Amino acid sequence: MKVGGVIRTIDRLGRIVIPKSMCKSLGIQAEDELDVTVEGERIILQKCRNGCVFCGSSDRLVVFNGRKVCADCVDSISTMK
């Protein structure tokens, strides 16, 4: 989905407000975490996944380098050579 045509001003603290209609259409709510990345000259905001970045599981999650990883994947990775 491509949504555009909305211009926002960055405040003195570097913040912007995402239009409520965009948040609603993407299922983003107050207190949700957003992943902020840069590609070239673009800033990309993505709603964080609630599960493991590798398998999607939501069981026994730990955070590694800002990403959620389940204990099973951690175990699998640690046994790799």
N, C-alpha and C positions, 0 to 999 in steps of 0.2 A: 504494500500500500504506500503510495506516495502522497504526502500531505504537505502543502506549502502555502506560501502567501501570507505568513504571519511573521511580522518583524517585532523583535523584542530588544530592549535596551539592557545592557549589562550594567548592574549597579556597581558602586565603588568597591564592594567586596568580591566582585567577580561572579555574582549570581544572576541567573535569569529565571523567569517564571515560564513554565511550560503551560500552554493553554489547556484549560480544564477539558475542553472537548477532545483534544488529542490524547490526554491521559485516559479519559473515559474509553475512547475507541481502542486503546491499547491495553486496557485493563490495569493501568498504573494507578495506585492509590497512595495516600499519604503514608509515609514511613517505609514504602517499598525501596529496595536498593536498586540503583541504576549503575551499570557498567559504563564508564566513560573512556572511550578510546579515540585515537587520532589516526586518520588515514590521509596522508597528504595534507591538504588544507581543510579537511573536513573533521568536525568533532561529531562522534557517533555516540548516541545514548541508547543503551539497550537495557531492558528489564532483566535483572539478574535471574538466573535459573535457580530454582529452589533445591535442585538435586546435584549429584556428582557430575562434574564436567565430563567425565569419561563414560559413565554408564547410566546416569540419570537417577540413580537410587537416592532416596531421601533418608536412608538408614545410616546411623553412626557416622555423621559427617564431621570432618575437620576442615579447617581453612589452611591452605598452603599457598603462599604467594598471592593472597587475595582471591583464591578460587576454592570452591567447595569440592572436596574429594571424599568419597566414602572409604571406610576402613578396609573393605575388600579390595578396592583398587589400589590403596596404599600398599597392602600386603602383596598384591600381584606385581606392582612396580618394584618393590624392594627385593623381590626374588629374581628380577631380570638381570642378565649379565651384560 
